[in-house]
Amino acid sequence: MDLIHRINLRVAQSRVGGYFRLENSGHVRERKGSRFFTEIRAGAASFFATAYILSVNANIVSQTGGTCVCPPEGKHDLCDSNVEYMLCVQEIRRDLVTATAAISALTSFCMGLFANMPIVLAPGMGMNAFFTFSVVGYHGSGHLPYELALTVVFVEGLVFVGLTIFGLRQWLARAMPLCIKQGICPGIGLYLTVIGLTYSSGIGLITGARETPTEIAGCKPEYLDPNTGLCPSAQKMRSPTMWIGIFCGGMLTTFLMMFRVRGAIIMGILLVAIISWPRGTPVTYFPYTQVGEAAFDFFKQVVAFHPIKHTLNALQWDIAGYGTEFGVMFITFLYVAVLDATAVLYSMARFCNIIDPVTQDFEGSAVAFLVDAFAISFSALFGLTPVTTFIESGAGISEGGKTGLTAITSGVCFFISVFFAPIFASIPPWATGCTLVVVGVLMASSCKDINWRYMGDAVPAFLTIALMPFTYSVAYGLIAGICSYILLNSLAWAIDKASGGRISPPDLDKKDPWTGKFEGGVLPPWLVRAAQGKKDFWREYDAEKGISDRSEPSGPVGAKAAEVSVASAEGHGLHGQ
């Protein structure tokens, strides 16, 4: 322990410690409790909490078919029975495993190095499902081709950068009515749950029906009726892969999470995958077919670098014939990304106890937002859905991570995982299906914060939640929530004004307040500093002394100032939230 303490102290007093503001670095804003080995451990914890995205994201996005072309004769079953097409999809899945690991490594490393935030970035859950099943569609049966959908993501990232530079990103996020914002996360959670329960990317518990919207399934894929997609009554709930997914993936993962075991999700996924790898069993992922043989040959490599062959820089710029769809999908991607990424960044900053109690901004917010925005465009170049801040970063923060060293450690772990693509590409969908359900449970927790006391807030929130899974679209859920909010509350406001206040909803006093204004102004702090003529406007300034934080005194005086800063934060009730 003495050796660890000495190394922690030496690193803290080095230039590395000063840059990342480790405890005992002497920096005026050193982050109390941040130590070198603690940051490394926290980064590993964040990686293991997030590593499931490598297989889950590849499983979901590969359902689009990527750049594979389904011939006309295979359109009747979307090329499910076309061996050549399915081999191509398998190759796309391998590309996406490498791409997911690479972009997560790059963006997490940049977030730690430039923004000094203990936050992991990776392709976001929810947005990958929206991209796959609402935009491109299963095997390209949706509104836009895969390549054009990537262009939507790329352009959205560039617009995101502009919104971040001029501070409109924060304004857009706060201008959305609170009930809609609180309904988005549970809605996406239910959307993921439906995906996790279906055949294409889950355990196959439910399927589409005719008399009813959905129907219980759970039979082996070979028993599915090719015309209706339904299971015969005698074969329902008899799929061994479904039961393996439920008990070894879902129940075990939940049980471990009840005891707060770190990496519970990845443990459940790996257990189901390991059970599914041996050949010749009822649950094998490598059947003795042409597709199964190709998958097993790749799996046997274990450690290998799989270069991205098909999805790298696959953007298409000709939008002729897709103008309306392109615009709708662009707006949806942009607004959901603004709300999701901004909200998670703020919540993680609050968890780190670095929120300014006056402006409600956090240290390095401009750089953090820019890294997050540029990451979206880079993800499109890799053939992926938008990268976003992962809420699982809280696992590392709860382990003591407070600086960018945590994110850098996670980035290094993701980089190492690039060379284990054969393993991650061989994780079957029934291993990740219950993971989507568990993620849905976690995302549904914000339902408790919705204002159910006033119908003008409750109905828009509920429509947002319900229509996302029922319409299989994040966009339709958002549209229903926003339109119903505007219609209900605008009509109530107009009647109230027209009657001079004599006719108004009895529960109007229980309505959540709404405003497009917020403390600290619209423009970001760095832009305000630039307007004031400060030459080093990219640096943060002490509000009382008006000098750069990099020119603050070090040593005991700086440490004392940091203690005062932390005490002030605690006084505002921010510590440990």
C-alpha positions in Angstrom: 0.0 0.0 0.0 2.9 2.3 0.7 4.3 1.7 -2.8 0.9 2.4 -4.4 0.6 5.6 -2.3 4.1 6.7 -3.4 3.3 6.1 -7.1 0.0 8.0 -6.8 1.8 10.9 -5.2 4.6 10.9 -7.7 2.2 10.8 -10.7 0.1 13.6 -9.1 3.1 15.9 -8.7 4.2 15.3 -12.3 3.0 17.2 -15.4 0.5 14.4 -16.0 -1.1 14.9 -12.6 -1.2 18.7 -13.1 -2.8 18.3 -16.5 -5.5 15.9 -15.2 -5.9 17.8 -11.9 -5.2 14.8 -9.7 -5.3 15.3 -5.9 -2.0 16.7 -4.6 -1.1 18.1 -8.0 -1.3 21.6 -6.6 -3.8 22.7 -9.3 -6.3 25.2 -8.0 -9.1 23.0 -9.2 -7.6 19.6 -8.4 -10.3 17.0 -8.0 -10.4 15.7 -4.5 -10.1 11.9 -4.2 -8.6 11.5 -7.7 -5.6 9.2 -7.6 -3.7 7.5 -10.4 -4.4 3.8 -9.5 -8.0 4.7 -8.6 -8.5 6.2 -12.1 -7.1 3.1 -13.8 -9.4 0.8 -11.8 -12.3 3.1 -12.5 -11.5 3.0 -16.3 -11.5 -0.8 -16.2 -14.8 -0.8 -14.4 -16.4 1.5 -17.1 -15.0 -0.7 -19.9 -16.5 -3.9 -18.4 -19.8 -2.1 -17.8 -19.8 -0.9 -21.4 -18.1 -3.8 -23.3 -21.5 -5.5 -24.1 -21.9 -2.8 -26.8 -19.3 -4.5 -29.0 -21.5 -7.5 -29.6 -24.9 -5.9 -29.1 -24.3 -3.1 -31.5 -22.9 -5.4 -34.2 -25.9 -7.7 -33.7 -28.4 -4.9 -34.2 -26.8 -2.8 -37.0 -25.9 -5.9 -39.1 -29.6 -6.6 -39.3 -29.7 -3.7 -41.9 -27.6 -5.9 -44.2 -25.1 -3.0 -44.5 -23.7 -2.7 -48.0 -24.9 -6.2 -49.0 -27.3 -6.3 -52.0 -30.3 -8.5 -51.8 -31.1 -9.8 -55.4 -34.7 -9.4 -56.7 -35.4 -13.1 -56.4 -34.7 -13.0 -52.7 -37.1 -10.1 -51.9 -39.9 -12.5 -50.9 -38.2 -13.4 -47.6 -35.7 -10.4 -47.5 -32.9 -12.8 -48.5 -33.1 -14.8 -45.2 -32.7 -18.0 -47.3 -30.1 -16.5 -49.7 -26.7 -18.1 -48.6 -24.5 -15.6 -50.4 -26.4 -12.6 -48.9 -26.3 -14.1 -45.4 -22.5 -14.7 -45.7 -22.2 -11.0 -46.7 -24.2 -10.0 -43.6 -21.9 -12.1 -41.5 -18.9 -10.2 -42.9 -20.7 -6.9 -42.2 -21.2 -8.0 -38.6 -17.4 -8.6 -38.2 -16.7 -5.2 -39.7 -19.1 -3.6 -37.2 -17.4 -5.3 -34.2 -14.0 -3.9 -35.3 -15.6 -0.5 -36.0 -17.5 -0.3 -32.7 -14.3 -1.1 -30.8 -12.2 1.3 -32.8 -14.6 4.3 -32.6 -15.2 3.7 -28.8 -11.5 3.6 -28.2 -10.8 6.8 -30.2 -13.7 8.9 -28.8 -13.3 7.8 -25.2 -9.5 8.5 -25.4 -10.2 12.0 -26.8 -12.9 12.7 -24.2 -10.4 11.9 -21.5 -7.4 13.7 -23.0 -9.0 16.9 -24.2 -12.0 17.4 -21.9 -10.6 15.7 -18.8 -13.9 13.9 -18.2 -14.3 10.3 -16.9 -16.8 9.5 -19.5 -16.9 6.7 -22.0 -18.3 7.2 -25.6 -19.7 4.4 -27.7 -22.5 3.9 -30.3 -25.7 4.6 -28.3 -28.4 2.0 -27.5 -31.7 3.2 -28.8 -30.3 5.1 -31.7 -28.8 2.0 -33.2 -32.2 0.3 -33.0 -33.9 3.4 -34.5 -31.3 3.4 -37.3 -31.7 -0.3 -38.0 -35.4 -0.9 -37.8 -37.0 2.5 -38.4 -34.6 4.1 -40.9 -32.9 1.3 -42.9 -35.1 -1.6 -42.0 -34.4 -5.3 -41.7 -32.1 -6.2 -44.6 -32.7 -2.8 -46.2 -36.5 -2.9 -46.2 -36.9 0.5 -44.6 -37.1 4.2 -45.7 -33.4 4.8 -46.6 -30.6 2.7 -47.9 -27.8 2.0 -45.4 -25.3 4.2 -47.1 -27.7 7.2 -47.3 -28.7 6.7 -43.6 -24.9 7.0 -42.7 -24.9 10.3 -44.6 -27.8 11.5 -42.4 -25.7 10.6 -39.3 -22.6 12.3 -40.7 -24.5 15.6 -41.5 -26.2 15.5 -38.2 -22.8 15.3 -36.5 -21.6 18.4 -38.4 -24.8 20.3 -37.4 -24.3 19.1 -33.9 -20.8 20.8 -33.9 -22.3 24.1 -35.0 -25.1 23.9 -32.3 -22.4 23.2 -29.7 -20.2 26.1 -30.8 -23.0 28.6 -30.5 -24.6 27.2 -27.4 -27.8 26.2 -29.0 -27.4 22.6 -28.0 -28.0 23.4 -24.4 -31.0 25.6 -25.3 -32.6 23.0 -27.5 -32.3 20.4 -24.7 -33.8 22.7 -22.1 -36.5 24.1 -24.4 -38.1 20.6 -24.7 -41.0 20.3 -22.2 -39.9 18.3 -19.2 -42.6 15.6 -19.5 -41.4 14.8 -23.1 -37.8 14.6 -21.9 -38.8 12.3 -19.1 -40.7 10.1 -21.5 -38.0 9.7 -24.1 -35.8 7.4 -22.1 -38.5 4.9 -21.0 -39.9 4.9 -24.5 -36.6 3.9 -26.0 -36.3 1.4 -23.1 -39.5 -0.3 -24.2 -38.4 -0.1 -27.8 -35.2 -2.0 -26.9 -37.3 -4.5 -24.9 -39.4 -5.4 -27.9 -36.3 -5.8 -30.1 -34.7 -8.0 -27.4 -37.7 -10.3 -27.4 -38.0 -10.8 -31.2 -36.2 -13.3 -33.4 -33.9 -11.2 -35.6 -31.9 -9.6 -32.7 -33.2 -11.3 -29.5 -34.4 -14.4 -27.9 -37.5 -15.0 -30.1 -40.1 -14.8 -27.4 -42.6 -12.8 -29.4 -43.5 -12.4 -33.1 -45.9 -10.4 -35.2 -49.4 -11.7 -35.7 -52.6 -10.9 -37.6 -55.5 -11.1 -35.2 -53.4 -9.4 -32.5 -50.4 -7.0 -32.9 -48.0 -9.6 -31.4 -48.1 -13.2 -30.3 -46.1 -15.5 -28.1 -43.5 -17.5 -30.0 -40.5 -19.2 -28.7 -40.3 -22.0 -31.3 -37.2 -23.0 -33.2 -36.7 -20.8 -36.3 -37.3 -23.8 -38.6 -40.9 -24.1 -37.3 -41.8 -20.5 -38.1 -44.5 -20.3 -40.8 -42.8 -18.7 -43.8 -46.0 -16.9 -44.8 -47.2 -15.6 -41.5 -44.0 -15.7 -39.3 -46.0 -17.5 -36.6 -45.2 -20.5 -34.4 -47.4 -23.6 -34.5 -49.2 -24.0 -31.2 -47.5 -27.3 -30.4 -44.0 -25.8 -30.8 -44.4 -22.6 -28.8 -42.0 -21.9 -26.0 -39.9 -24.9 -26.9 -36.8 -23.1 -28.3 -33.7 -24.1 -26.2 -31.9 -20.9 -27.2 -34.8 -18.8 -25.8 -34.6 -20.6 -22.4 -30.8 -20.3 -22.3 -31.2 -16.6 -23.0 -33.8 -16.1 -20.3 -32.2 -18.0 -17.5 -28.4 -17.6 -18.2 -28.6 -14.2 -19.8 -31.6 -12.5 -18.2 -32.2 -14.0 -14.7 -28.5 -14.5 -13.9 -27.6 -10.9 -15.0 -30.4 -9.5 -12.9 -29.4 -11.6 -9.9 -25.8 -10.3 -10.1 -27.0 -6.8 -10.5 -29.1 -7.2 -7.4 -25.8 -7.7 -5.5 -24.2 -4.9 -7.5 -21.6 -7.1 -9.1 -19.5 -5.1 -11.5 -19.7 -6.3 -15.1 -22.9 -8.3 -14.5 -24.2 -7.6 -18.0 -21.0 -8.8 -19.8 -20.9 -11.9 -17.5 -24.4 -12.9 -18.6 -23.6 -12.4 -22.3 -20.4 -14.4 -22.1 -22.0 -17.3 -20.2 -24.7 -17.7 -22.9 -22.1 -17.3 -25.7 -19.9 -19.9 -24.2 -22.8 -22.4 -23.9 -23.7 -21.6 -27.5 -20.2 -22.1 -29.0 -19.8 -26.0 -28.9 -21.0 -27.6 -32.1 -23.5 -30.3 -32.4 -25.7 -29.1 -29.5 -29.3 -27.8 -29.8 -28.2 -24.3 -28.9 -25.1 -24.0 -31.0 -24.3 -20.8 -32.9 -22.3 -22.8 -35.5 -24.6 -25.3 -37.2 -23.2 -27.6 -39.9 -24.3 -25.3 -42.7 -22.4 -23.1 -45.1 -23.1 -20.0 -43.0 -22.3 -21.9 -39.8 -19.0 -23.2 -41.2 -17.9 -19.7 -42.3 -18.7 -18.3 -38.8 -16.9 -21.2 -37.1 -13.8 -20.7 -39.2 -13.6 -17.1 -38.2 -14.3 -17.9 -34.5 -11.4 -20.3 -34.4 -8.9 -17.5 -35.1 -9.7 -16.2 -31.5 -7.1 -13.4 -31.7 -7.1 -11.6 -35.0 -7.3 -8.2 -36.5 -10.3 -8.0 -38.8 -10.0 -4.9 -41.0 -13.1 -3.0 -41.9 -13.8 -4.0 -45.5 -17.3 -2.9 -46.3 -18.6 -0.2 -43.9 -15.7 2.2 -43.9 -16.6 5.5 -45.6 -19.7 4.0 -47.2 -21.6 7.4 -47.3 -23.8 8.1 -50.3 -24.5 11.8 -51.2 -27.2 11.4 -53.9 -30.5 11.9 -52.1 -32.6 12.0 -55.2 -36.0 10.4 -54.4 -35.3 10.4 -50.7 -35.5 14.1 -49.8 -38.5 13.9 -47.5 -37.3 10.8 -45.7 -33.8 12.2 -45.4 -35.1 15.4 -43.8 -37.4 13.6 -41.3 -34.7 11.2 -40.2 -32.2 14.0 -39.9 -34.4 16.0 -37.6 -35.2 13.0 -35.5 -31.5 11.9 -35.2 -30.5 15.5 -34.3 -33.1 16.2 -31.6 -32.8 12.8 -30.0 -29.0 13.1 -29.9 -29.3 16.6 -28.5 -31.5 15.4 -25.7 -29.8 12.1 -25.0 -26.2 13.1 -25.1 -26.6 16.4 -23.4 -28.7 15.0 -20.6 -26.2 12.2 -19.9 -23.2 14.5 -20.0 -24.8 16.8 -17.5 -25.8 13.9 -15.2 -22.3 12.5 -15.3 -20.8 15.9 -14.6 -23.1 16.2 -11.6 -22.2 12.8 -10.4 -18.5 13.9 -10.6 -19.4 17.0 -8.5 -18.0 19.5 -11.1 -21.3 21.3 -11.9 -21.1 25.1 -11.3 -23.9 26.0 -8.9 -24.6 29.3 -10.6 -24.4 28.7 -14.3 -25.2 24.9 -14.0 -22.4 24.3 -16.4 -19.4 22.1 -15.8 -15.6 22.3 -16.3 -14.5 21.7 -19.9 -18.1 21.5 -21.1 -17.3 23.2 -24.5 -14.6 20.7 -25.3 -16.6 17.8 -24.0 -19.6 18.8 -26.2 -17.3 19.2 -29.2 -15.7 15.8 -28.8 -19.1 14.3 -28.5 -20.4 16.1 -31.6 -17.4 15.3 -33.8 -17.6 11.7 -32.6 -21.0 11.4 -34.3 -19.6 12.2 -37.8 -16.6 10.0 -37.2 -19.0 7.1 -36.3 -20.7 7.5 -39.7 -17.4 7.2 -41.5 -16.9 3.9 -39.7 -20.3 2.7 -40.9 -21.9 3.1 -37.4 -24.8 4.7 -35.7 -24.3 7.9 -33.6 -21.8 7.7 -30.8 -23.0 9.1 -27.5 -22.1 9.4 -23.8 -22.7 6.1 -22.1 -24.6 6.2 -18.8 -22.5 3.1 -17.8 -19.7 5.6 -17.3 -21.3 5.9 -13.9 -19.8 2.5 -13.0 -16.3 4.0 -13.3 -17.3 7.2 -11.5 -18.8 5.2 -8.6 -15.4 3.4 -8.4 -13.7 6.8 -7.8 -13.0 8.0 -11.3 -13.0 11.8 -11.5 -10.6 12.7 -14.3 -9.9 12.0 -18.0 -7.5 9.2 -17.0 -10.6 7.0 -16.4 -11.8 7.6 -20.0 -8.3 7.1 -21.4 -8.1 3.7 -19.6 -11.4 2.6 -21.0 -10.2 3.8 -24.5 -7.1 1.6 -24.2 -9.3 -1.4 -23.2 -11.5 -0.9 -26.2 -8.4 -0.6 -28.4 -7.2 -4.0 -27.1 -10.6 -5.5 -27.9 -10.1 -4.7 -31.6 -7.8 -7.7 -31.8 -10.5 -10.0 -30.3 -13.1 -9.5 -33.0 -13.6 -13.2 -33.7 -14.8 -13.6 -30.1 -17.2 -10.6 -30.1 -18.5 -11.4 -33.6 -19.4 -14.9 -32.4 -21.8 -13.8 -29.7 -25.3 -14.9 -30.7 -28.4 -12.7 -30.6 -30.0 -14.8 -27.9 -27.1 -13.9 -25.7 -27.7 -10.2 -26.0 -31.6 -10.2 -26.2 -32.1 -10.2 -22.5 -29.4 -7.6 -22.1 -31.7 -5.3 -24.2 -34.5 -6.0 -21.7 -32.3 -5.2 -18.7 -31.2 -2.0 -20.4 -34.9 -1.2 -21.0 -35.5 -1.7 -17.3 -32.8 0.8 -16.4 -34.0 3.3 -18.9 -37.6 3.0 -17.6 -36.7 4.3 -14.2 -37.3 8.0 -15.1 -41.1 7.2 -15.4 -41.3 7.9 -11.6 -40.3 11.6 -12.3 -43.1 12.2 -14.8 -45.8 14.6 -13.6 -48.8 12.2 -13.6 -50.9 14.7 -11.6 -51.7 17.0 -14.6 -53.1 15.4 -17.8 -51.5 18.1 -19.9 -48.1 16.6 -18.9 -49.1 13.0 -18.3 -50.7 12.3 -21.7 -47.9 13.7 -23.9 -45.4 11.8 -21.8 -47.4 8.5 -22.0 -47.8 8.9 -25.8 -44.1 9.4 -26.2 -43.4 6.2 -24.2 -46.1 4.0 -25.7 -45.8 4.9 -29.4 -42.1 4.3 -29.6 -42.4 0.5 -29.1 -45.9 0.2 -30.7 -44.9 2.0 -33.9 -41.4 0.6 -33.8 -40.1 4.1 -34.2 -38.5 6.7 -31.9 -39.5 9.4 -34.4 -43.2 8.7 -34.2 -43.2 8.6 -30.4 -41.5 12.0 -30.3 -43.9 13.5 -32.8 -46.9 12.2 -30.9 -45.6 13.6 -27.6 -44.7 17.0 -28.9 -47.8 17.5 -31.0 -50.1 16.4 -28.2 -48.3 18.7 -25.7 -48.6 21.7 -28.0 -52.3 21.0 -28.8 -53.5 20.4 -25.2 -51.6 23.1 -23.5 -51.9 25.7 -26.2 -55.7 25.2 -26.2 -55.9 25.4 -22.4 -53.8 28.6 -22.4 -55.9 30.2 -25.1 -59.2 29.4 -23.3 -57.7 30.8 -20.0 -56.7 34.0 -21.7 -59.9 34.4 -23.6 -62.0 34.0 -20.5 -59.9 36.3 -18.4 -58.8 33.4 -16.2 -62.4 32.3 -15.3 -62.1 29.1 -17.3 -58.9 27.1 -16.7 -58.0 23.5 -15.8 -58.5 22.9 -12.0 -55.1 21.3 -11.8 -53.2 23.9 -13.7 -51.2 24.8 -10.6 -49.7 21.2 -10.8 -48.4 21.6 -14.3 -44.7 21.5 -14.8 -43.4 25.0 -15.6 -42.0 25.6 -19.1 -39.6 28.2 -20.4 -37.1 28.7 -23.1 -34.9 30.8 -20.9 -32.3 29.5 -18.5 -29.7 30.9 -16.1 -26.3 31.5 -17.6 -27.6 32.6 -21.0 -27.7 30.8 -24.3 -24.1 31.5 -25.4 -21.4 29.1 -24.0 -18.9 30.6 -21.6 -16.0 30.4 -24.1 -17.9 32.5 -26.6 -18.7 35.1 -23.9 -15.0 35.3 -23.0 -14.1 35.7 -26.7 -16.7 38.5 -27.1 -15.1 40.2 -24.1 -11.8 40.3 -25.9 -9.9 37.7 -23.9 -7.1 36.2 -25.9 -7.1 32.8 -24.3 -10.9 32.5 -24.4 -10.7 28.7 -24.5 -9.5 28.7 -20.9 -11.8 28.9 -17.9 -11.5 31.9 -15.6 -12.1 32.3 -12.0 -15.3 34.4 -11.7 -13.9 36.4 -8.7 -10.3 37.0 -9.7 -10.8 37.2 -13.4 -7.6 35.2 -14.2 -6.9 32.0 -16.0 -7.2 28.9 -14.0 -3.8 27.8 -15.4 -2.2 30.8 -13.8 -3.6 30.1 -10.4 -1.1 29.6 -7.6 -0.1 26.0 -6.8 0.9 24.3 -3.6 -0.8 24.9 -0.3 -2.6 28.1 -1.5 -4.0 26.3 -4.6 -4.9 23.3 -2.5 -6.8 25.5 0.0 -8.7 27.2 -2.9 -9.7 23.8 -4.2 -10.9 22.9 -0.7 -13.0 26.0 -0.7 -14.4 25.2 -4.1 -15.4 21.7 -3.0 -16.9 23.0 0.2 -19.0 25.5 -1.9 -20.3 22.7 -4.1 -21.2 20.6 -1.0 -23.0 23.7 0.3 -25.2 23.7 -2.8 -26.1 20.0 -2.3 -24.1 18.8 -5.3 -21.5 16.5 -3.6 -22.1 12.8 -4.2 -25.2 13.2 -6.4 
